[in-house]
Amino acid sequence: MAHKPRPLIDLLVSIVLPSGILMKFSGDEHLGAIGALVVALAFPIGWGLYELIRFRVKNFIALLGLISVLLTGGIGLLQLDTAWLAIKEAAIPALLGIVVIISALIDKPLIRVLLYNPMVMNTEKIDQILQERGHEGDFLDCLTKTTYLLSGTFFFSAVMNYLLATWIVTSPAGSVAFNEELGRLTLLSYPVIAIPSMLMMLTIFYMLWRRIHRLTGLQLKEILITSGADAI
């Protein structure tokens, strides 16, 4: 079964519910600091495991999210220095950015996986016209350049994650204050980091579409997979 994005459910399970639990139920009169942390982490961990088991390797983002949540839980439960939280927040997107750059350097741009794939674009038709017009080399250059730009979105996330974590989370891990700050960090990461990164991705997609249009003459509706029948 193909994975269909469910952004509202992802937002509720991975951000809203855990943040609310951490900020409102960490006191001794409720779940306590450790109990609230465990319950809050259970939502994204459970959802990530469900996604991975049901869709297996098709949902790579769910795997990364699961690893990130487990690391956050480990830092809180083991009461490590909060500096490790900031490092963890920055490390995963930074590593992704490095992987994206490497993919461009070895002429296997990762943009093919994320945007230029048969689930998003009519790649068969595009490739056929590019071959007929002799523009394969020009298009590969385009994919390489947009892949470098894609890596920039991950490095942006890494820097912003680190700055946000060091600014918000300052209390000792395992404390009520730590949980409340972790909840605020989770909530703020969406408008401060996720939305700008999404806008960057849309800009990259627009640049890729414009280049495909110039090289093939195809219109947007001919480039995109728009119907369920086309996507099967």
GUPABA-211701 format. One record per residue: residue number from 0; residue in three letters; x, y, z of N, C-alpha, C in turn. Coordinates in nm, 4 decimals. Atoms other than C-alpha are relative to their C-alpha. Layout:
BEGIN
> pos code nxx nyy nzz caxx cayy cazz cxx cyy czz
> NUM Ala X Y Z X Y Z X Y Z;
...
***
This chain:
BEGIN
> pos code nxx nyy nzz caxx cayy cazz cxx cyy czz
> 0 Met 0.0847 -0.1203 0.0000 0.0000 0.0000 0.0000 0.0882 0.1252 0.0000;
> 1 Ala -0.0776 -0.1234 0.0083 0.1342 0.3422 -0.0984 -0.0312 0.0899 0.1182;
> 2 His 0.0181 -0.0892 -0.1145 0.1878 0.5910 0.1808 -0.0590 0.1321 -0.0455;
> 3 Lys 0.0621 -0.1278 0.0298 -0.0444 0.8914 0.1695 0.0255 0.0956 0.1157;
> 4 Pro -0.0291 -0.0953 -0.1072 0.0689 1.1975 0.3662 -0.1268 0.0412 0.0750;
> 5 Arg 0.1108 -0.0444 -0.0844 -0.1575 1.2907 0.6577 0.0528 0.1077 0.0932;
> 6 Pro -0.0682 -0.1040 -0.0771 -0.0141 1.6226 0.7746 -0.0724 0.0407 0.1273;
> 7 Leu 0.0735 -0.0407 -0.1194 -0.2935 1.7055 1.0197 0.0169 -0.1018 0.1128;
> 8 Ile -0.0204 0.1041 -0.1008 -0.2608 1.3706 1.1977 0.1440 0.0026 0.0504;
> 9 Asp -0.1409 -0.0094 -0.0392 0.1201 1.3995 1.1952 0.0201 0.1155 0.0976;
> 10 Leu -0.0134 -0.1185 -0.0844 0.0929 1.7479 1.3461 -0.0602 -0.0243 0.1385;
> 11 Leu 0.0673 0.0255 -0.1272 -0.1521 1.6358 1.6154 0.0776 -0.0991 0.0864;
> 12 Val -0.0638 0.1072 -0.0767 0.0301 1.3178 1.7182 0.1446 0.0326 0.0362;
> 13 Ser -0.1428 -0.0221 -0.0209 0.3892 1.4369 1.6857 0.0336 0.1318 0.0681;
> 14 Ile -0.0317 -0.1321 -0.0545 0.3630 1.7984 1.8037 -0.1007 0.0456 0.1049;
> 15 Val 0.0992 -0.0610 -0.0887 0.0344 1.9112 1.9606 -0.0188 -0.0801 0.1288;
> 16 Leu 0.0241 0.0815 -0.1190 -0.0378 1.6205 2.1962 0.1233 -0.0110 0.0906;
> 17 Pro -0.1180 0.0074 -0.0876 0.3225 1.5680 2.3200 0.0304 0.1331 0.0684;
> 18 Ser -0.0279 -0.1315 -0.0585 0.3680 1.9428 2.3729 -0.0967 0.0316 0.1126;
> 19 Gly 0.0995 -0.0260 -0.1032 0.0436 1.9716 2.5669 0.0253 -0.0803 0.1260;
> 20 Ile -0.0283 0.0856 -0.1156 0.1336 1.6798 2.7923 0.1212 0.0501 0.0763;
> 21 Leu -0.1224 -0.0461 -0.0648 0.4826 1.8106 2.8616 -0.0216 0.1309 0.0750;
> 22 Met 0.0178 -0.1325 -0.0592 0.3632 2.1622 2.9391 -0.1044 0.0034 0.1109;
> 23 Lys 0.1122 -0.0075 -0.0940 0.0489 2.0818 3.1386 -0.0039 -0.1125 0.1038;
> 24 Phe 0.0147 0.1155 -0.0887 0.0989 1.7434 3.3075 0.1326 -0.0496 0.0570;
> 25 Ser -0.1304 0.0409 -0.0513 0.4625 1.7389 3.4208 0.0144 0.0197 0.1505;
> 26 Gly -0.0085 -0.0254 -0.1432 0.3899 1.8535 3.7756 -0.0225 -0.1264 0.0819;
> 27 Asp 0.0153 0.1165 -0.0872 0.3970 1.6128 4.0704 -0.1456 -0.0339 0.0258;
> 28 Glu 0.1412 0.0249 -0.0236 0.0211 1.6524 4.1058 -0.0658 -0.0722 -0.1172;
> 29 His 0.0530 0.0710 0.1163 -0.0256 1.4956 3.7605 0.0853 -0.1245 -0.0291;
> 30 Leu -0.0783 0.1172 0.0390 0.2137 1.2566 3.5852 0.1417 0.0024 0.0557;
> 31 Gly -0.1395 -0.0120 -0.0409 0.5406 1.3874 3.7227 0.0877 0.0224 -0.1220;
> 32 Ala -0.0887 -0.0351 0.1116 0.8399 1.4926 3.5114 0.0313 -0.1202 -0.0877;
> 33 Ile -0.0365 0.1179 0.0775 0.9474 1.1423 3.4085 -0.1233 -0.0625 -0.0652;
> 34 Gly 0.1221 0.0593 0.0547 0.5928 1.0097 3.3655 -0.0542 0.0777 -0.1182;
> 35 Ala 0.0494 -0.0835 0.1101 0.4885 1.3028 3.1475 0.0881 -0.0146 -0.1232;
> 36 Leu -0.0921 0.0156 0.1126 0.7991 1.2644 2.9342 -0.0248 -0.1321 -0.0721;
> 37 Val 0.0244 0.1318 0.0591 0.7315 0.8930 2.8809 -0.1312 -0.0004 -0.0786;
> 38 Val 0.1310 -0.0026 0.0679 0.3633 0.9497 2.7941 0.0067 0.0870 -0.1256;
> 39 Ala -0.0093 -0.0899 0.1153 0.4436 1.2422 2.5636 0.0766 -0.0651 -0.1147;
> 40 Leu -0.0808 0.0646 0.1041 0.7093 1.0440 2.3773 -0.0704 -0.1210 -0.0595;
> 41 Ala 0.0697 0.1190 0.0492 0.4756 0.7453 2.3444 -0.0811 0.0299 -0.1266;
> 42 Phe 0.0813 -0.0336 0.1174 0.2624 0.9321 2.0880 0.0818 -0.0004 -0.1295;
> 43 Pro -0.0777 0.0040 0.1247 0.5294 1.0079 1.8236 0.0705 -0.1330 -0.0223;
> 44 Ile -0.0657 0.1299 0.0167 0.7083 0.6782 1.8934 -0.1000 -0.1023 -0.0538;
> 45 Gly 0.1018 0.0932 0.0463 0.3874 0.4787 1.8532 -0.0416 0.0267 -0.1438;
> 46 Trp 0.0388 -0.0364 0.1370 0.2908 0.6691 1.5397 0.1111 -0.0334 -0.0989;
> 47 Gly -0.1118 0.0318 0.0880 0.6387 0.6314 1.3921 0.0127 -0.1487 -0.0242;
> 48 Leu -0.0063 0.1455 0.0152 0.6404 0.2557 1.4576 -0.1136 -0.0506 -0.0883;
> 49 Tyr 0.1140 0.0386 0.0834 0.2941 0.2234 1.3036 0.0290 0.0285 -0.1471;
> 50 Glu -0.0316 -0.0370 0.1380 0.4091 0.4081 0.9916 0.1055 -0.0934 -0.0595;
> 51 Leu -0.1088 0.0836 0.0490 0.7261 0.2006 0.9630 -0.0455 -0.1437 -0.0239;
> 52 Ile 0.0460 0.1380 0.0145 0.5533 -0.1342 1.0164 -0.0952 -0.0126 -0.1179;
> 53 Arg 0.0989 0.0083 0.1075 0.2706 -0.0576 0.7773 0.0590 0.0287 -0.1370;
> 54 Phe -0.0524 -0.0407 0.1303 0.4707 0.1135 0.5026 0.1459 -0.0383 -0.0186;
> 55 Arg -0.1370 0.0496 0.0015 0.8154 -0.0295 0.5866 0.0964 0.1088 -0.0478;
> 56 Val -0.1048 -0.0953 0.0373 1.1059 0.1416 0.4070 -0.0524 0.1157 -0.0844;
> 57 Lys 0.0535 -0.1058 0.0849 0.8718 0.3643 0.2046 -0.0064 0.1342 0.0726;
> 58 Asn 0.0104 -0.1258 -0.0745 0.8524 0.6207 0.4841 0.1292 0.0246 0.0767;
> 59 Phe -0.1303 -0.0263 -0.0593 1.2119 0.7229 0.5493 -0.0076 0.1107 0.1043;
> 60 Ile 0.0145 -0.1112 -0.0938 1.1015 1.0416 0.7241 -0.0511 -0.0497 0.1349;
> 61 Ala 0.0505 0.0551 -0.1255 0.9098 0.8379 0.9815 0.1129 -0.0645 0.0798;
> 62 Leu -0.1138 0.0621 -0.0673 1.2292 0.6446 1.0592 0.0878 0.1047 0.0671;
> 63 Leu -0.0816 -0.1067 -0.0573 1.4277 0.9635 1.1120 -0.0707 0.0657 0.1182;
> 64 Gly 0.0758 -0.0582 -0.1100 1.1508 1.1077 1.3265 0.0020 -0.0893 0.1221;
> 65 Leu -0.0027 0.0950 -0.1109 1.1447 0.7935 1.5365 0.1347 0.0028 0.0713;
> 66 Ile -0.1343 -0.0064 -0.0586 1.5219 0.8039 1.5898 0.0169 0.1287 0.0809;
> 67 Ser -0.0120 -0.1287 -0.0683 1.5030 1.1726 1.6835 -0.0738 -0.0006 0.1324;
> 68 Val 0.0794 0.0042 -0.1232 1.2266 1.1127 1.9392 0.0660 -0.0898 0.1042;
> 69 Leu -0.0673 0.0916 -0.0927 1.4132 0.8185 2.0921 0.1225 0.0663 0.0628;
> 70 Leu -0.1164 -0.0708 -0.0539 1.7255 1.0314 2.1297 -0.0422 0.1062 0.1007;
> 71 Thr 0.0517 -0.1000 -0.0938 1.5240 1.3091 2.2921 -0.0416 -0.0660 0.1314;
> 72 Gly 0.0406 0.0725 -0.1200 1.3715 1.0580 2.5322 0.1182 -0.0479 0.0809;
> 73 Gly -0.1192 0.0459 -0.0696 1.7127 0.9162 2.6141 0.0684 0.1119 0.0771;
> 74 Ile -0.0621 -0.1155 -0.0672 1.8495 1.2609 2.6969 -0.0787 0.0385 0.1248;
> 75 Gly 0.0831 -0.0366 -0.1139 1.5529 1.3345 2.9241 0.0018 -0.1035 0.1107;
> 76 Leu 0.0078 0.1056 -0.0999 1.5327 0.9980 3.0983 0.1345 -0.0238 0.0687;
> 77 Leu -0.1330 0.0185 -0.0585 1.9082 0.9696 3.1505 0.0517 0.1281 0.0653;
> 78 Gln -0.0325 -0.1288 -0.0608 1.9154 1.3342 3.2626 0.1401 0.0487 -0.0413;
> 79 Leu -0.1267 -0.0472 0.0546 2.2069 1.4243 3.0364 0.0008 0.1521 -0.0079;
> 80 Asp -0.0123 -0.1450 0.0166 2.3374 1.7767 2.9870 -0.0868 0.0451 -0.1163;
> 81 Thr 0.0904 -0.0485 0.1050 2.0891 1.9808 2.7833 0.0735 0.0416 -0.1271;
> 82 Ala -0.0776 -0.0311 0.1206 2.3722 2.0712 2.5449 -0.0138 -0.1121 -0.1027;
> 83 Trp 0.0167 0.1130 0.0921 2.3240 1.7229 2.3998 -0.1302 0.0098 -0.0776;
> 84 Leu 0.1265 -0.0179 0.0711 1.9664 1.8115 2.3104 0.0183 0.0919 -0.1198;
> 85 Ala -0.0247 -0.0935 0.1099 2.0806 2.1082 2.1012 0.0835 -0.0660 -0.1094;
> 86 Ile -0.0835 0.0704 0.0976 2.3470 1.8920 1.9367 -0.0827 -0.0994 -0.0797;
> 87 Lys 0.0849 0.0971 0.0681 2.0917 1.6226 1.8591 -0.0941 0.0682 -0.0988;
> 88 Glu 0.0924 -0.0736 0.0857 1.8458 1.8774 1.7175 0.0670 0.0458 -0.1292;
> 89 Ala -0.0728 -0.0479 0.1181 2.1132 2.0052 1.4791 0.0596 -0.1135 -0.0816;
> 90 Ala -0.0773 0.1052 0.0660 2.2847 1.6763 1.3968 -0.0770 -0.0694 -0.1116;
> 91 Ile 0.0743 0.0769 0.1001 2.0058 1.4964 1.2094 -0.0206 0.0777 -0.1299;
> 92 Pro 0.0109 -0.0725 0.1278 1.9246 1.7721 0.9551 0.1363 0.0297 -0.0632;
> 93 Ala -0.1344 -0.0244 0.0558 2.2980 1.8464 0.9191 0.0506 -0.1230 -0.0739;
> 94 Leu -0.0410 0.1239 0.0671 2.3690 1.4815 0.8362 -0.0768 -0.0199 -0.1299;
> 95 Leu 0.0795 0.0092 0.1228 2.0839 1.4858 0.5849 0.0536 0.0946 -0.1070;
> 96 Gly -0.0576 -0.0958 0.0952 2.2322 1.7973 0.4259 0.1279 -0.0522 -0.0623;
> 97 Ile -0.1250 0.0567 0.0511 2.5691 1.6228 0.3924 -0.0288 -0.1126 -0.0989;
> 98 Val 0.0380 0.1090 0.0912 2.4041 1.3161 0.2358 -0.0495 0.0562 -0.1327;
> 99 Val 0.0525 -0.0617 0.1220 2.2245 1.5409 -0.0137 0.1142 0.0539 -0.0858;
> 100 Ile -0.1149 -0.0524 0.0739 2.5518 1.7116 -0.1117 0.0789 -0.1135 -0.0646;
> 101 Ile -0.0738 0.1152 0.0540 2.7269 1.3761 -0.1552 -0.0730 -0.0574 -0.1206;
> 102 Ser 0.0777 0.0536 0.1126 2.4434 1.2579 -0.3813 0.0203 0.0843 -0.1260;
> 103 Ala -0.0241 -0.0879 0.1150 2.5027 1.5619 -0.6050 0.1414 -0.0189 -0.0542;
> 104 Leu -0.1391 0.0155 0.0419 2.8789 1.5090 -0.6123 0.0229 -0.1284 -0.0789;
> 105 Ile -0.0181 0.1277 0.0706 2.8432 1.1486 -0.7329 -0.1006 -0.0150 -0.1155;
> 106 Asp 0.0934 -0.0026 0.1132 2.5901 1.2491 -1.0029 -0.1224 -0.0887 0.0207;
> 107 Lys 0.1252 0.0688 -0.0306 2.2993 1.0772 -0.8278 -0.0834 0.0901 0.0904;
> 108 Pro 0.0667 -0.1013 -0.0837 2.1111 1.3870 -0.7068 -0.1243 -0.0515 0.0691;
> 109 Leu 0.1103 0.0504 -0.0827 1.8692 1.3104 -0.4261 -0.1322 0.0668 -0.0334;
> 110 Ile 0.1243 -0.0670 0.0395 1.6179 1.5516 -0.5742 -0.0886 -0.0942 -0.0812;
> 111 Arg 0.0760 0.0996 0.0754 1.5152 1.2579 -0.7948 -0.0934 -0.0783 0.0927;
> 112 Val 0.0795 0.0782 -0.0946 1.3905 1.0730 -0.4882 -0.1128 0.0833 0.0595;
> 113 Leu 0.0961 -0.0828 -0.0728 1.2116 1.3642 -0.3212 -0.1023 0.0688 -0.0903;
> 114 Leu 0.0908 -0.0769 0.0865 1.0614 1.5582 -0.6133 -0.0158 -0.0611 -0.1389;
> 115 Tyr 0.0081 0.0513 0.1366 1.1500 1.4131 -0.9525 -0.0130 -0.1519 0.0031;
> 116 Asn 0.0266 0.1439 -0.0055 0.9898 1.0715 -0.9081 -0.1389 -0.0258 -0.0578;
> 117 Pro 0.1269 0.0313 0.0675 0.6939 0.8899 -1.0721 -0.1239 0.0249 0.0835;
> 118 Met 0.1152 -0.0284 -0.0842 0.4700 0.9591 -0.7711 -0.0392 0.1476 -0.0062;
> 119 Val 0.0233 -0.1446 0.0026 0.5020 1.3370 -0.8203 -0.0083 0.0527 -0.1425;
> 120 Met -0.0070 -0.0518 0.1360 0.5910 1.3952 -1.1858 -0.0089 -0.1127 -0.1033;
> 121 Asn 0.0083 0.0943 0.1113 0.5329 1.2272 -1.5204 0.1402 -0.0198 -0.0582;
> 122 Thr -0.1422 0.0103 0.0360 0.8999 1.1287 -1.5378 0.0225 -0.0722 -0.1325;
> 123 Glu -0.0181 0.0749 0.1247 0.8572 0.8835 -1.8258 -0.0168 0.0910 -0.1208;
> 124 Lys 0.0260 -0.0915 0.1111 0.7111 1.1474 -2.0565 0.1076 0.1079 -0.0076;
> 125 Ile -0.1033 -0.1046 -0.0038 0.9625 1.4118 -1.9438 0.1314 -0.0533 -0.0542;
> 126 Asp -0.1263 0.0595 0.0448 1.2604 1.1801 -1.9964 -0.0013 -0.0259 -0.1504;
> 127 Gln 0.0110 0.0280 0.1435 1.1333 1.0850 -2.3424 0.0235 0.1270 -0.0821;
> 128 Ile -0.0154 -0.1257 0.0737 1.1098 1.4483 -2.4574 0.1422 0.0545 0.0153;
> 129 Leu -0.1382 -0.0457 -0.0207 1.4473 1.5356 -2.3016 0.0960 -0.0755 -0.0912;
> 130 Gln -0.0851 0.0798 0.0868 1.6053 1.2485 -2.4938 -0.0176 0.0396 -0.1458;
> 131 Glu 0.0263 -0.0386 0.1384 1.4372 1.3501 -2.8189 0.0649 0.1338 -0.0340;
> 132 Arg -0.0553 -0.1331 0.0239 1.5624 1.7093 -2.7801 0.1481 0.0108 0.0365;
> 133 Gly -0.1417 0.0001 -0.0354 1.9072 1.6119 -2.6550 0.0332 0.0876 0.1200;
> 134 His -0.0194 -0.0867 -0.1166 1.8687 1.7952 -2.3239 0.0277 -0.0772 0.1295;
> 135 Glu -0.0224 0.0782 -0.1226 1.9582 1.5112 -2.0842 0.1087 0.0617 0.0879;
> 136 Gly -0.1102 -0.0593 -0.0755 2.2854 1.6791 -1.9848 -0.0409 0.1279 0.0712;
> 137 Asp 0.0477 -0.1244 -0.0612 2.1210 2.0158 -1.9230 -0.0909 -0.0291 0.1190;
> 138 Phe 0.0921 0.0315 -0.1082 1.8554 1.8526 -1.7097 0.0734 -0.0587 0.1203;
> 139 Leu -0.0791 0.0537 -0.1107 2.1110 1.6605 -1.5039 0.0676 0.1135 0.0770;
> 140 Asp -0.0574 -0.1178 -0.0669 2.2842 1.9929 -1.4344 -0.1038 0.0684 0.0878;
> 141 Cys 0.1085 -0.0615 -0.0767 1.9489 2.1318 -1.3209 -0.0273 -0.0791 0.1270;
> 142 Leu 0.0246 0.0838 -0.1166 1.8911 1.8360 -1.0883 0.1124 0.0146 0.1028;
> 143 Thr -0.1140 -0.0155 -0.0909 2.2409 1.8784 -0.9437 -0.0087 0.1331 0.0746;
> 144 Lys 0.0079 -0.1318 -0.0634 2.1936 2.2514 -0.8784 -0.1137 0.0072 0.1020;
> 145 Thr 0.1118 -0.0035 -0.0938 1.8524 2.2069 -0.7187 0.0267 -0.0907 0.1206;
> 146 Thr -0.0379 0.0859 -0.1125 1.9968 1.9272 -0.5052 0.0880 0.0762 0.0978;
> 147 Tyr -0.0813 -0.0846 -0.0889 2.2586 2.1687 -0.3694 -0.0887 0.0975 0.0783;
> 148 Leu 0.0929 -0.0902 -0.0689 1.9777 2.4125 -0.2915 -0.0797 -0.0756 0.1066;
> 149 Leu 0.0717 0.0825 -0.0966 1.7900 2.1306 -0.1199 0.0829 -0.0229 0.1259;
> 150 Ser -0.0868 0.0192 -0.1166 2.0889 2.0670 0.1049 -0.0010 0.1246 0.0885;
> 151 Gly 0.0051 -0.1242 -0.0767 2.0679 2.4327 0.2077 -0.1175 0.0050 0.0953;
> 152 Thr 0.1164 0.0011 -0.0896 1.7197 2.3757 0.3532 0.0291 -0.0827 0.1246;
> 153 Phe -0.0342 0.0829 -0.1155 1.8584 2.1016 0.5778 0.0996 0.0709 0.0918;
> 154 Phe -0.0962 -0.0730 -0.0820 2.1505 2.3161 0.6925 -0.0678 0.1166 0.0726;
> 155 Phe 0.0794 -0.1032 -0.0664 1.9060 2.5979 0.7655 -0.0713 -0.0584 0.1220;
> 156 Ser 0.0693 0.0658 -0.1108 1.7047 2.3565 0.9800 0.0965 -0.0337 0.1129;
> 157 Ala -0.0984 0.0362 -0.1018 2.0201 2.2419 1.1586 0.0377 0.1207 0.0858;
> 158 Val -0.0386 -0.1213 -0.0732 2.1250 2.5963 1.2519 -0.1143 0.0497 0.0868;
> 159 Met 0.1142 -0.0498 -0.0748 1.7750 2.7012 1.3567 -0.0375 -0.0934 0.1156;
> 160 Asn 0.0267 0.0960 -0.1074 1.7219 2.3812 1.5570 0.0953 0.0216 0.1174;
> 161 Tyr -0.0999 -0.0186 -0.1056 2.0441 2.4402 1.7480 -0.0260 0.1294 0.0776;
> 162 Leu 0.0232 -0.1287 -0.0651 1.9715 2.8068 1.8178 -0.1267 -0.0030 0.0851;
> 163 Leu 0.1261 0.0049 -0.0726 1.6123 2.7391 1.9223 0.0137 -0.0858 0.1261;
> 164 Ala -0.0159 0.0893 -0.1155 1.7110 2.4507 2.1509 0.0833 0.0649 0.1095;
> 165 Thr -0.0854 -0.0633 -0.1015 1.9883 2.6454 2.3246 -0.0700 0.1200 0.0638;
> 166 Trp 0.0713 -0.1165 -0.0517 1.7573 2.9460 2.3670 -0.1123 -0.0404 0.0952;
> 167 Ile 0.1194 0.0365 -0.0762 1.4523 2.7630 2.5042 0.0298 -0.0987 0.1128;
> 168 Val -0.0208 0.1068 -0.0987 1.5772 2.4518 2.6851 0.1274 0.0273 0.0793;
> 169 Thr -0.1146 -0.0354 -0.0856 1.8013 2.5629 2.9717 -0.0037 -0.0703 0.1353;
> 170 Ser 0.0145 0.0659 -0.1300 1.6717 2.3637 3.2708 0.0587 -0.1413 -0.0050;
> 171 Pro -0.0577 0.1351 -0.0045 1.8248 2.0314 3.3850 -0.0967 -0.1046 -0.0543;
> 172 Ala 0.0826 0.1080 0.0536 1.6981 1.7234 3.2013 -0.0603 -0.0807 0.1136;
> 173 Gly 0.0681 0.0774 -0.1031 1.4448 1.5232 3.3988 -0.0821 0.0842 0.0945;
> 174 Ser 0.0764 -0.0891 -0.0874 1.2929 1.8278 3.5694 -0.1307 0.0401 -0.0662;
> 175 Val 0.1265 -0.0496 0.0532 0.9433 1.9713 3.5303 0.0244 0.1148 -0.0975;
> 176 Ala -0.0305 -0.1138 0.0871 1.0899 2.2883 3.3819 0.0560 -0.0471 -0.1339;
> 177 Phe -0.0549 0.0556 0.1243 1.2830 2.0807 3.1267 -0.1124 -0.0480 -0.0912;
> 178 Asn 0.1127 0.0489 0.0792 0.9614 1.9122 3.0132 -0.0800 0.1150 -0.0608;
> 179 Glu 0.0763 -0.1139 0.0497 0.7792 2.2439 2.9822 0.0749 0.0707 -0.1126;
> 180 Glu -0.0811 -0.0635 0.1048 1.0660 2.3929 2.7814 0.0057 -0.0874 -0.1240;
> 181 Leu -0.0007 0.0915 0.1141 1.0790 2.0828 2.5622 -0.1317 0.0087 -0.0762;
> 182 Gly 0.1306 -0.0174 0.0644 0.7070 2.1254 2.4947 -0.0052 0.1275 -0.0822;
> 183 Arg -0.0028 -0.1268 0.0751 0.7574 2.4892 2.3924 0.0903 -0.0118 -0.1225;
> 184 Leu -0.0909 0.0202 0.1133 1.0509 2.3871 2.1733 -0.0703 -0.0738 -0.1127;
> 185 Thr 0.0715 0.0785 0.1006 0.8354 2.1304 1.9951 -0.1040 0.0846 -0.0724;
> 186 Leu 0.1020 -0.0852 0.0614 0.5553 2.3819 1.9375 0.0605 0.1065 -0.0911;
> 187 Leu -0.0598 -0.1096 0.0764 0.7820 2.6626 1.8166 0.0771 -0.0494 -0.1224;
> 188 Ser -0.0795 0.0508 0.1125 0.9850 2.4381 1.5858 -0.0819 -0.0035 -0.1284;
> 189 Tyr 0.0832 0.0068 0.1208 0.6871 2.4164 1.3493 -0.0061 0.1342 -0.0728;
> 190 Pro 0.0042 -0.1286 0.0725 0.6325 2.7880 1.2701 0.1376 0.0590 -0.0293;
> 191 Val -0.1313 -0.0632 0.0156 0.9988 2.8870 1.3134 0.0890 -0.0748 -0.0989;
> 192 Ile -0.0909 0.0799 0.0828 1.1642 2.5993 1.1245 -0.0737 -0.0729 -0.1124;
> 193 Ala 0.0654 0.0841 0.1003 0.9194 2.3685 0.9470 -0.0635 0.0809 -0.1125;
> 194 Ile 0.0674 -0.0785 0.1037 0.7168 2.6351 0.7648 0.0999 0.0695 -0.0937;
> 195 Pro -0.0997 -0.0564 0.0922 1.0218 2.8295 0.6308 0.0673 -0.1056 -0.0875;
> 196 Ser -0.0613 0.1072 0.0792 1.1795 2.4995 0.5218 -0.0945 -0.0465 -0.1097;
> 197 Met 0.0992 0.0390 0.0994 0.8564 2.4080 0.3446 -0.0074 0.1024 -0.1135;
> 198 Leu 0.0013 -0.1049 0.1022 0.8557 2.7424 0.1633 0.1235 -0.0098 -0.0897;
> 199 Met -0.1215 0.0201 0.0784 1.2155 2.6795 0.0558 -0.0170 -0.1170 -0.0972;
> 200 Met 0.0231 0.1164 0.0856 1.1140 2.3381 -0.0781 -0.0924 0.0354 -0.1162;
> 201 Leu 0.0919 -0.0414 0.1061 0.8270 2.4941 -0.2742 0.0720 0.0859 -0.1034;
> 202 Thr -0.0782 -0.0826 0.0922 1.0701 2.7472 -0.4236 0.0871 -0.0877 -0.0888;
> 203 Ile -0.0832 0.0927 0.0770 1.3024 2.4650 -0.5304 -0.0852 -0.0756 -0.1011;
> 204 Phe 0.0904 0.0688 0.0911 1.0074 2.2781 -0.6796 -0.0379 0.0906 -0.1162;
> 205 Tyr 0.0349 -0.0950 0.1062 0.9091 2.5911 -0.8737 0.1150 0.0148 -0.0997;
> 206 Met -0.1166 -0.0118 0.0874 1.2634 2.6272 -1.0100 0.0147 -0.1239 -0.0876;
> 207 Leu -0.0098 0.1247 0.0763 1.2642 2.2613 -1.1149 -0.1070 -0.0052 -0.1079;
> 208 Trp 0.1065 -0.0005 0.0989 0.9281 2.2958 -1.2874 0.0290 0.0957 -0.1137;
> 209 Arg -0.0311 -0.0986 0.1039 1.0374 2.6102 -1.4744 0.1059 -0.0541 -0.0962;
> 210 Arg -0.1067 0.0546 0.0858 1.3491 2.4327 -1.6000 -0.0538 -0.1119 -0.0886;
> 211 Ile 0.0599 0.1072 0.0806 1.1506 2.1278 -1.7127 -0.0857 0.0598 -0.1112;
> 212 His 0.0848 -0.0663 0.1007 0.9057 2.3583 -1.8927 0.0842 0.0564 -0.1143;
> 213 Arg -0.0851 -0.0586 0.1039 1.1875 2.5354 -2.0769 0.0645 -0.1068 -0.0886;
> 214 Leu -0.0706 0.1044 0.0762 1.3589 2.2124 -2.1813 -0.0943 -0.0888 -0.0793;
> 215 Thr 0.0927 0.0932 0.0655 1.0472 2.0159 -2.2807 -0.1206 0.0679 -0.0642;
> 216 Gly 0.1195 -0.0661 0.0507 0.7729 2.2707 -2.3499 -0.1278 -0.0470 0.0666;
> 217 Leu 0.1179 0.0525 -0.0683 0.5372 2.0783 -2.1193 -0.0562 0.1028 0.0983;
> 218 Gln 0.0653 -0.0852 -0.0980 0.2846 2.2667 -1.9082 -0.0049 -0.0716 0.1346;
> 219 Leu -0.0008 0.0559 -0.1351 0.2459 2.2147 -1.5338 -0.0912 -0.1212 0.0118;
> 220 Lys 0.0942 0.1108 -0.0110 -0.0598 1.9899 -1.5691 0.0497 -0.1250 -0.0725;
> 221 Glu -0.0579 0.1144 0.0703 0.1389 1.7687 -1.8102 0.1200 -0.0568 0.0754;
> 222 Ile -0.1183 0.0415 -0.0747 0.4380 1.7516 -1.5756 -0.0377 -0.0746 0.1268;
> 223 Leu 0.0376 0.0576 -0.1291 0.2590 1.6676 -1.2508 -0.0911 -0.1199 -0.0165;
> 224 Ile 0.0965 0.1078 -0.0115 0.0802 1.3463 -1.1587 -0.1181 0.0549 0.0770;
> 225 Thr 0.1138 -0.0688 -0.0617 -0.2643 1.4839 -1.0862 -0.1163 -0.0912 0.0360;
> 226 Ser 0.1140 0.0875 -0.0274 -0.5004 1.1872 -1.0803 0.0454 -0.1263 0.0674;
> 227 Gly -0.0310 0.1263 -0.0666 -0.5145 0.8729 -0.8716 0.0352 -0.1078 -0.0995;
> 228 Ala -0.0290 0.1008 0.1001 -0.5112 0.6668 -1.1882 0.1405 0.0115 -0.0510;
> 229 Asp -0.1343 -0.0193 0.0497 -0.1861 0.8227 -1.3032 0.1028 -0.0459 0.1009;
> 230 Ala -0.0991 0.0274 -0.1030 -0.0186 0.7602 -0.9700 0.0133 -0.1475 0.0307;
> 231 Ile -0.0057 0.1434 -0.0297 -0.0947 0.3844 -0.9572 0.0994 -0.0688 -0.0918;
***
